């Protein structure tokens, strides 16, 4: 199976990755072909909560997918760590994270050995890395004194140097050695921060210039690899705080500068096969400005979801359209995203038809699944036919670690994710988990049916479950639970909700 | 309608195919804060982000109408950050263009190959850094022209990197705070400040350079398109804001790029700076600044400093608020002009704030850090700096606190005439404000230098703060002569006396140096000699003297603590036709000078208020007796003691005839080079005040040795200088001056010719006259005075006239007949015989009875009359020769401080002293007797007139004030010797009582010189008194002729006693009987012994040189000298 290596850089990379995980968990897939997704998170900001949660989420995903042996349906796409896929005996950390070296408690000055440089190099470094920044104690410091373990907040030029160690890393070597014909690469980054903006060109340039890197194989594949990338432009507002290294106004000027740079050195030189731009000039409620240890604790955002969809979109592009020669895309593609109207909140119906179709059903399925699990399962397990048939969905299952920790945990995350999307500005609120079964799809209010019969209820779902489970052999309770619900929720939503 | 989450304005559904983001899209991204934020950091994910940002900034700014930050409909086309980046870049380019003006700028070369290799071969960290640089240099080469980059040059200013060369914008500035590099180059624009300047408002020369650079290298237009676009827009704007420059830029030719600029290199010749391969930056030529600066309105307006060999400096002050042209821009009133520039070489200076290496002058270049305050008001003969007294009184004066540099640009006449306005204002709190207004090129405009000097030292008082200190000093300066000749044909001779009376406090151990400058040269004139006379003590001032033989216009006084300038307002010599004649009678005791102008009557030499020869720095009238309570009276006193008085003559404190004395320092080493009026002077205060130096009173007959010759020369020279100045001040013609000098006929030829040579030498040196000095025998001249003045009743043509000149040391006798000198004789039997020490080798009070007796007389008188000065003088003299003491006694009555002249008259006292009278009579008789014998021997008729001259002739009035009585007495002697009686015409005695000394000189001036230049040797007679021997010499002296001489004395004694028979000494001459008795018992004793002593004494005087030479005087007087000296002692008791 072909692989998609997703380099998720910086905070935005991680969050897009989270949305992608949700989509994949809900069963969203590219229209064509199956890819094994290999996410690699590149973020010096290791203490970031968002990153930790995303990693946990993906680990839960992996667990669910492997225990339930998901093939299609929920969790139907394989997500692997780099370590999972390598043939060599050099084991890597099995955690999706590219471990940046020599950055904890390190100032940039030390990272480049500034004080030991010869005069000419020191002079050059002095002027290239001139200027100031603000550290986590809100002190104004020389750029050379930036401490690198909270990310390259606002200093992508420093990031470009530090992140360049990637090419010398075991991770890169294994990535390169295991990159095969047909595999693809996608790079997710924001343009307005520090880490993402820096990491994207660095990784891109190293991949395109792989022939100059020693000790790896597959240089040829890499040089001409199909590479997609999304660059996320500013999409949220930020509290003004003069003492913070992150400024909204700076976001804009930085974005513009970086875009000029991309114009010449990314798009301009056809380095990328497919480049996705997305951003929102919506200036709603400002995020709290907190670049500190916990990281910018932003709620999930529609733009991140849209960005995750660009990955699916990229996978749907035919191989022929992604060919390269000498590291240059022959037919580079540039894409932008649209919805039907400038809506806030956004509902499924505000999405364009294709995406609506692609995600309305699947996200709703997972939501309905979660709703059933949350509200009905306890009542139905061990009582209804679909649960008592072997393999049973009984109390033992309900008490299993798989269910109780992994699956419920994941579903809860999904719920929170949905809630965050709907609470954010601009809001995406297609599903209201608190709503009743006839109202939880926000743009599909089910009316009472003929003769006053309820069109939807948990018992109707139970009935459908019973129907769908009949005569089918499941290898395990886990497999049964996920496959059955995937099938049933799809049917219910199609039939009852008219999807 | 679709909502697109992007900026292309393309439309489509979901993730639709759109287009890459180009400028249009990027510009559509709205900045909610309007682009006002100066970005703290970069957004470019490349180590070369800084280069990119500047490139982008140029591009953004180029799209704006005025090349400044710009918003259009809420859309920021160019942010303030962009404007800053462009401005800083242009600042950096302009800085480098003017690199020769910036001393602390260094260029560091980063070479793509060698520097990257250096990194790779070091630590892993450095290698990783190299890899990153290499990656981006390769991957981004197209957009940054990295393939055209061989080197990047980094600019280090004051040890910090301020930027580097850029392959896309020529240069790029550091993002660090560059305020430390703020400076002005050639205009008022400050580099790296927060007032951003577009190219069109910068120095035209810089603009032209940038356009020429792009013209010379067409590749730049292609490779640096953002910059090129900026230039195009800039030119558009120039069309309207500076059309002249617009035209100039259009007419620039590529050749200009080669010719108009110098190569910019790293400091190594040939190591030129290329921004991209083949494109070399240039720098401004040095001459370029000089021509710009030399056209400034602030160029000093100096007629003296033509600026041909060196550029004319600008003159700059703080707080100058007129819109004059500075260099390339109008003067900015905020420009900080340092009050002090430590660079002393003007050509090495840079103009304030704009970094142009061009000389300028600031207040400390012309004004001293300290002003010297004098303890007296300054004499109006000196320029006082237009002193204005706002506060306090005018008891103080100030030296001009000007540095000599001022005079490189201006003559003293510019100051005194007001071309340069100068003022010293004494203000409240005793502060002094000095204002100096320097004219500048802009017509009618001045730069004003001001400095306030404070009396109390304070930390703030420094030139850097333009605060000065007042240093009060006690010193005096006196110039001699105070006249300027302004005629290259006439050599100037100056003496400058400096009196340093800083005897206490911090000034105690400081010293002075004077430098003398003329308007014509920046270097001090040569000081021919410098002499120290008095040494500083706890109570006494020091003195030093400068000998100068060049004219000067101002003096710089340099003291360890402060310097100042003195400008004499010289009198100027007006050459006229007046002929001056001088006659000098250099006497043993006194010296006299007479002069006459043209054919007027002779008069004693004088210095009147009309021709004061010296000028003291202190105002002689306004200065208080005690010098403002400081008691610095030495400043006045040492002038008379060691230099010369303001006035001489009638009504002045001092006059001629004056004692023949010379003063010098006790410590003078006579063997070193000495100078008159430096090492020596004639102390006119002699006998009035206690000598401050060592006084030599025996000059005329002093032994022939080097020191004495020098002293005589110095004595003559001072007289000559006084005379010369008399002529100069009087507007006379030096060339036609006459000099007559006298010598005694008894003077040996060798000695006389020494004197003659000295007079000739000095007269030639100081007068350069067509007339040679005329030497005349002293004795001949008085006759001509008496004759010329009609004082010989009955005429002088028939019977002989005897002229007797009694000096201090010698008496000269000439016998005239028919106005022609028949013969003359001379002998050392004169005033000193009576008042001197006899033959005792070491003179003293005790050696002479008269002196000894009158010592107590005068001592008491002084005490009683509180004349302490004179009392001290007397004390001081007690160890001197008796003659000096007696001479002092004679001088007292002429001292202006003595009111009752009668009381203090030595003459009167002696006249009334009956005890001594016999000696005077005896003395007188001896002379007349000797003359009578000689005349008889020469068979000359009895004389009709005896005329007396010489100071010693005052003795006559002691004997009797009745000339007739003297004449009768004399007649008796002649008749006794001749043995025949007089006819009825008898004998007349004529004497100039009041000025017996003067008649020699007067006579000298009144006669026909030709008559007097006869060789007196031919008529010289020595009456040996020894029968058969015409002339004696030491070798032929024997007992026989010695005995004969003793006999001749005894013969005279007999005759003398016989006279008492004819005229009663006791009655007619008031001789006391007691004294007569003592006299008679004593005057015949020891005659032979005294003769021997006399021979011995005179032999020594003649230096024992030639024992076979004729003894040029009669030995008759030798025993008499001893007898008289002995009698003074016997009669004193």
Contacts between the chains, C-beta under 8 A, distances in Angstrom:
chain1	res1	chain2	res2	distance
A	102	B	125	7.8
A	110	B	125	7.9
A	111	B	125	6.5
A	112	B	125	6.0
A	112	B	126	7.2
A	112	B	128	7.7
A	112	B	129	4.4
A	113	B	122	7.5
A	113	B	123	5.2
A	113	B	125	3.9
A	113	B	126	4.9
A	113	B	129	7.2
A	116	B	122	7.1
A	116	B	123	6.7
A	116	B	126	7.1
A	117	B	119	7.4
A	117	B	126	6.6
A	118	B	115	7.3
A	118	B	118	5.3
A	118	B	119	8.0
A	119	B	108	6.0
A	120	B	108	5.7
A	120	B	109	6.2
A	120	B	110	4.3
A	120	B	111	6.9
A	120	B	115	4.8
A	120	B	118	7.7
A	120	B	154	7.3
A	121	B	110	6.9
A	121	B	115	5.4
A	121	B	118	6.6
A	121	B	119	5.7
A	121	B	126	7.6
A	121	B	129	7.8
A	123	B	108	4.5
A	123	B	110	6.6
A	123	B	154	3.8
A	123	B	156	6.6
A	123	B	161	5.1
A	123	B	164	7.6
A	124	B	110	4.7
A	124	B	115	7.2
A	124	B	152	6.2
A	124	B	154	6.1
A	124	B	164	7.0
A	125	B	129	7.4
A	126	B	154	7.5
A	126	B	161	4.2
A	126	B	174	7.2
A	127	B	50	6.7
A	127	B	154	6.0
A	127	B	161	4.9
A	127	B	162	7.9
A	127	B	163	6.0
A	127	B	164	5.0
A	127	B	172	7.5
A	127	B	174	4.8
A	128	B	47	5.4
A	128	B	48	6.6
A	128	B	49	7.5
A	128	B	50	5.7
A	128	B	51	8.0
A	129	B	47	7.7
A	130	B	50	6.7
A	130	B	161	7.4
A	130	B	174	3.9
A	130	B	175	4.0
A	130	B	176	4.4
A	131	B	40	6.7
A	131	B	41	5.8
A	131	B	42	7.0
A	131	B	50	8.0
A	131	B	174	7.8
A	131	B	175	3.1
A	131	B	176	6.4
A	132	B	40	5.7
A	132	B	41	7.5
A	132	B	175	7.7
A	132	B	176	7.7
A	133	B	40	6.2
A	133	B	41	5.4
A	134	B	40	7.1
A	142	B	176	7.6
A	143	B	41	6.7
A	143	B	175	7.4
A	154	B	40	7.0
A	154	B	41	4.6
A	154	B	43	7.6
A	155	B	41	4.9
A	155	B	42	6.8
A	156	B	42	7.0
A	156	B	43	6.1
A	156	B	44	6.4
A	156	B	45	3.9
A	156	B	46	7.9
A	156	B	49	7.1
A	157	B	42	5.0
A	157	B	44	5.8
A	157	B	45	6.8
A	157	B	46	6.1
A	157	B	47	5.7
A	157	B	48	7.8
A	157	B	49	3.6
A	157	B	50	7.4
A	159	B	45	6.3
A	160	B	45	4.7
A	160	B	46	5.3
A	160	B	47	5.7
A	160	B	49	7.7
A	160	B	132	6.6
A	160	B	136	7.2
A	161	B	47	5.4
A	161	B	128	7.7
A	161	B	129	6.4
A	161	B	132	4.7
A	164	B	128	6.7
A	164	B	131	6.4
A	164	B	132	4.3
A	164	B	135	6.5
A	165	B	128	5.9
A	167	B	131	7.5
A	168	B	128	7.0
A	168	B	131	7.8
A	191	B	43	7.8
A	192	B	43	7.4
A	197	B	43	6.4
A	197	B	45	4.7
A	198	B	45	3.9
A	199	B	45	7.5
A	200	B	45	6.7
A	201	B	45	4.7
A	201	B	46	6.7
A	201	B	139	7.9
A	202	B	45	6.8
A	202	B	132	8.0
A	202	B	135	7.8
A	205	B	135	5.6
A	205	B	136	7.3
A	205	B	139	4.4
A	206	B	135	6.9
A	208	B	139	7.3
A	209	B	135	6.3
A	209	B	138	6.8
A	209	B	139	6.2
A	212	B	138	7.9
A	233	B	6	7.8
A	233	B	7	7.9
A	233	B	29	7.1
A	234	B	29	8.0
A	235	B	5	7.7
A	245	B	40	7.5
A	245	B	41	7.5
A	247	B	37	6.6
A	247	B	40	7.9
A	248	B	32	6.7
A	248	B	33	7.4
A	249	B	31	6.0
A	249	B	32	6.6
A	249	B	33	3.7
A	249	B	35	7.8
A	249	B	36	7.7
A	249	B	37	4.5
A	250	B	37	6.2
A	250	B	39	5.9
A	250	B	40	7.3
A	250	B	41	7.7
A	250	B	43	7.7
A	252	B	29	5.9
A	252	B	30	7.1
A	252	B	31	4.0
A	252	B	32	7.0
A	252	B	33	7.8
A	253	B	31	6.3
A	253	B	35	6.6
A	253	B	37	6.8
A	253	B	39	5.6
A	253	B	43	6.9
A	253	B	79	6.2
A	253	B	81	6.6
A	254	B	39	7.3
A	254	B	42	7.7
A	254	B	43	2.9
A	255	B	29	5.9
A	255	B	43	6.9
A	256	B	26	5.1
A	256	B	27	7.7
A	256	B	29	5.6
A	256	B	31	7.9
A	256	B	43	7.8
A	257	B	42	7.1
A	257	B	43	4.3
A	257	B	44	5.7
A	257	B	52	7.1
A	257	B	53	6.1
A	257	B	56	5.8
A	258	B	43	4.7
A	258	B	44	6.1
A	258	B	45	6.6
A	259	B	21	5.3
A	259	B	25	7.5
A	259	B	26	4.6
A	259	B	29	7.5
A	260	B	23	7.7
A	260	B	26	6.0
A	260	B	52	7.3
A	260	B	56	5.0
A	260	B	59	7.7
A	261	B	43	8.0
A	261	B	44	4.8
A	261	B	45	6.9
A	261	B	46	6.6
A	261	B	49	7.8
A	261	B	52	5.6
A	262	B	21	7.0
A	263	B	20	6.8
A	263	B	21	6.1
A	263	B	22	5.8
A	263	B	23	7.4
A	263	B	26	7.1
A	264	B	140	7.4
A	264	B	142	7.4
A	264	B	143	3.5
A	265	B	46	7.3
A	265	B	139	6.8
A	265	B	140	4.7
A	265	B	143	5.6
A	267	B	20	3.7
A	267	B	21	6.9
A	268	B	20	7.5
A	268	B	142	7.8
A	268	B	143	6.6
A	269	B	139	7.7
A	269	B	142	6.3
A	269	B	143	7.8
A	271	B	139	8.0
A	275	B	20	6.8
A	276	B	15	6.6
A	277	B	6	5.0
A	277	B	7	7.5
A	277	B	8	8.0
A	277	B	18	7.4
A	277	B	21	6.2
A	278	B	5	4.9
A	278	B	6	6.4
A	279	B	5	6.2
A	279	B	6	6.8
A	279	B	7	7.6
A	279	B	29	7.7
A	280	B	5	5.5
A	281	B	29	7.4
A	281	B	30	6.1
A	283	B	32	6.1
A	303	B	5	6.7
A	306	B	5	6.6
A	309	B	14	7.8
A	309	B	15	6.7
A	310	B	15	5.7
A	313	B	14	7.4
A	313	B	15	4.2
A	332	B	20	7.4
A	333	B	17	5.9
A	334	B	17	7.0
A	334	B	18	5.2
A	334	B	19	5.3
A	334	B	20	4.7
A	334	B	21	7.8
A	335	B	15	4.7
A	335	B	16	6.4
A	335	B	17	5.8
A	335	B	18	5.8
A	336	B	4	5.8
A	336	B	5	6.8
A	336	B	6	3.5
A	336	B	8	6.1
A	336	B	10	6.5
A	336	B	12	7.2
A	336	B	15	7.4
A	336	B	16	6.3
A	336	B	18	4.1
A	337	B	4	7.3
A	337	B	5	4.8
A	337	B	6	6.8
A	337	B	14	6.7
A	337	B	15	5.4
A	337	B	16	7.6
A	338	B	2	4.4
A	338	B	3	6.2
A	338	B	4	4.7
A	338	B	5	6.9
A	338	B	11	7.0
A	338	B	12	6.1
A	338	B	13	6.0
A	338	B	14	6.8
A	338	B	16	6.4
A	339	B	2	6.8
A	339	B	3	5.0
A	339	B	5	7.7
A	340	B	2	6.2
A	340	B	3	7.4
A	341	B	1	6.2
A	341	B	2	7.2
A	341	B	3	5.8
A	342	B	1	7.3
A	342	B	3	4.1
A	343	B	3	7.2
A	351	B	14	7.8
A	352	B	2	7.8
A	352	B	13	4.0
A	352	B	14	4.5
A	353	B	13	7.1
A	354	B	13	6.5
A	354	B	14	4.9
A	355	B	14	4.8
